[in-house]
Amino acid sequence: TADPPARVADVACGVGWAAIAIARAYPRVTVDGFDLDASSIDLARANAAEAGVADRVTFAVRDAADPVAAGLYDLAVVIEAIHDLSRPVEVLAAIRQMLRPAGVALIADEKTEDHFTAPASDAERLYYGFSVFTCLPAAMTERPTAATGTVMRAERLQSYATEAGFGGFERLDEPALEMLRFYRLTP
């Protein structure tokens, strides 16, 4: 069956690969990608043109915490970015506002253990390394900052989502994905 027309927001889209993949997989969907980094947005536009989806995928430089028109999107995706944000609750609140009443936010982030247990798993040791050298410094460029870091446990994300106004939170475990975990947030 044909997919229904839908509007998707790719928040913190980087160079646009997720938005492009969504547009390729669902030909009747339009995708708007947002990112703070102008050079990433320039690359995303070029990537969409090269992929042949520029007619349905747009990209703009925008702070993800800035509100957009309410109820505009059926789906908002955030791929490996919430833990990098200085203000994750503000961003999630903006996402909550941009969703239609039956809309969904799909968050992908590193698959972490539910609780820290010493010694940390090999994956969590790797994540802590990323956190110290990349993710925390990026998140701490603004004040105030949540300074979440790469090892964001499900409980922390659920707390952020609840504070941002989401009523539903579901952890979507996919055993085949060793490094990523998905979460579904609903109004």
N, C-alpha and C positions, 0 to 999 in steps of 0.2 A: 504494500500500500504506500501511497505517497505520503510524505511527511507533511504535516500542516504548516502553513506559514507561521513563523514565529520570529521574535526579535530577541537577540542574545547580546549581552554585554560581557566583554572579556576585560576584566578589571586588572590593572597592572599587567598589561598584555605583552610587555617587552617587544620583541621583533615580530610578533603576530602569529606564531606558528599554531597556537591553539585555535585562534579565530579562523585561520585559513583551513585547518583540519575540520572544524565544525561546518564551515561553508561547503567544503567538498563533500562531506558525508550527508549533508541535508540541503539539497539544491533550492528549497523554497524558504530557507532561513536567511535572515540578514543579521550581520554581526557588527557591533560597534566596539572597537578596542580603544582602551584608554591607558595612558602611561604618562608619568612625569618627565621621562627622558625624551627630549626632542629627537636625538639621533636614532633612538630605538624606533620611534614612530616613523621617521623617514625610511628606515629599513623595512618596517612592517608594511608600509605602503608599496614599496618596491617588491617585496615578497608576494603580496596579494596580487599585484599586477602580473608578475611572472607566473603565478599559479592560476591565473585566469579567473579570479574571483573578486576583482576590485569593484565590480558593479554591485556586489552585495556585502562587501566588507569595507568598513571605513575605520580610520584611525585618527585619534586626536590627542594632543597633549592636554592632559587634565589631571588635577589632583583628585585622587579617588575619593577623598573625604568631602569634596565639594558636591552639593546636591545637584541632581538633574531632575527633569520632569518626573513627577510621581506616576507610578503605574505604567511605565513605558516598556518594560522588559518582562518576557516570560521566563527567562533564565539568565542568571549572572554567574560567571565562572571566575574563580581566582585560583590560579595554578602556582603553587609554591611561592606565595608572596605574603600571606597574612603575617607570618613570623618575621618578615623583613620590615614591616610597617611601624612607624613611630606611633601612629594612632589607630590601631586596629579596630577599636570599638567605633570610632567615628566613621571609618571606612565601611564597616559592616552596617552601621545605621544608614549611611547613604545608599548602600546596596539594598537594604530593606525598603527604603523609600522608593527606589526606582523599579521595584518588582510590582507586577500586577498582583491582585489578591490571591490568585492561585499560583503565583510564581515560585521559583525555586532558586536558591543560591547553592552552587556546587563548589565546594572548597577542596582543593587537593593540597596536601602537605606531606612532609616526611612522616613515614610510619614509625612511631615511637612506642615504647612500652607504656603501659598505663601508669606505672610508678617507677621511680628510680630504684634500682637494686645494684649494690656494689658487688663485684665490679660491673661496670656498664657493658652492654653487649657491644660487639665490634661495630655495628651500625651506629649505635648511639655515641660511641667514641668518635667516629667519623663526623657525626652531626655536631658534636661539641666542638670539634676542630673548626668546622665551617662557621659555627656560631661565633667563636672567639675572633676569628680572622676576617670574616666577611659580614655575616648577618647582623650581629650586634652593633658593629661600627656603623653599618648602613642605617639601622633603626635609630641610632643615637645621634644622627645628624640634626635632628629637630628636637625642640623642647616644647612641651613635655613629651616624654617618650615612654612607651610601655616596655621597651627593651626586652622583647619576648625571646628572640633567638630561635635557632633552628630546632631545638628540642622542645617543641610546643606539644604538650600532651593534650589528649582529647578533652579532658576536664577544663583546661585553660581556654581552649577554643569555645567550648560550650558556655563558659562564663562570659566570654566576649560577646557571643551571639545573643545570649539572654539580655545582657546589658544594652545591646544595640536594638532590642525590640523583637527579635525572632522568637516565635512561640514553639517551633519544632526544631529538634536537633537529632539527627540520625547518623551514626557512624556506619559507613559502608565498607565492610571488610572484604577485600578481594585477595584470597590467598596467593594468587598468581603474581600479584604485585608485591615484590619484596621491599621496595623502597618508598612507595607512596601509599597514602590512605586518603580516601574520599569521605566527605561529610556532606549531608544534605540538610540545608537550613530552610525552613518554611515559615511564612508569616504567622 
